[in-house]
Amino acid sequence: MIGVFDSGVGGLTVLTEIRRLLPSADLLYLADQARAPYGVRSLDEVAEMAEQASLWLLERGADMVTIACNTASAAALHSLRARHPAVRFVGMEPAVKPAAVRTATGVIGVVATAATFQGELFASVVQRHSLGATILTQACPGWVELVEAGVIQGPAARKQVESCLTPILQGGADTLVLGCTHFGFLVPLIEEVVGPSIAIIDPAPAVARQVERIAPSRGEVGEVLLATSGNTALFEKMAYALAGIEADGPVLACTWQ
């Protein structure tokens, strides 16, 4: 079984891509909505929560874990691999490398949570893969909350998206990297704001391809199970409304000690 976790519904963008590539895999997705959003917390807090979420998935039969959360990956990917050497972990990192190859102006915008930019992972990615491009970073407070509320269109959402993207557009970026899985659900609105001349790079498909490369062999029929530390009925509705996902069974309730 492949375990996948995020602070909320954002990681469903990754789950959908994994399901598309590995339709026979058993998937267990955990949304830690009771403690969302992660992006406003300290990296130490997020690292502890990522450890708890990983253990919860492993205790229920996961043999590999996908951290479908940029903030949790920034805070805990390396420590999780060190603590659990027998478990395969796949994490998220902002897609600076493909953006650096794609950009014509040499200016790349990256939108994420403030915590993601604070982690060593982001600095390492920029150092290794920016290829001399100028990287404009922009924390986007409120975007995660919009998606968690199911508000991905309309005047309120557009106002927040425009406010966050204006500095990047004024800086001359021609490529925009989404550094939070929640932001994938805002792509149609982002496209309206930035126009057709800006390339938008969502890392979810690339992460799913990495899962496909290292996933153990599977049976012929896979099932998708959902779990949340928040409201199970609401999460079930949101999973279907945002991602068209219907679980093979009731949504599981996760509680933390």
Secondary structure, 3 states (H helix, E strand, C coil): CEEEEECCCCCHHHHHHHHHHCCCCCEEEEECHHHCCHHHCCHHHHHHHHHHHHHHHHHCCCCEEEECCHHHHHHHHHHHHHHCCCCEEECCCCCHHHHHHHCCCCEEEEEECHHHHHCHHHHHHHHHHCCCCEEEEEECCCHHHHHHCCCCCCHHHHHHHHHHHHHHHHCCCCEEEECCHHHHHHHHHHHHHHCCCCEEECCHHHHHHHHHHHCCCCCCCCCEEEEECCCHHHHHHHHHHHHCCCCCCCCEECCCC
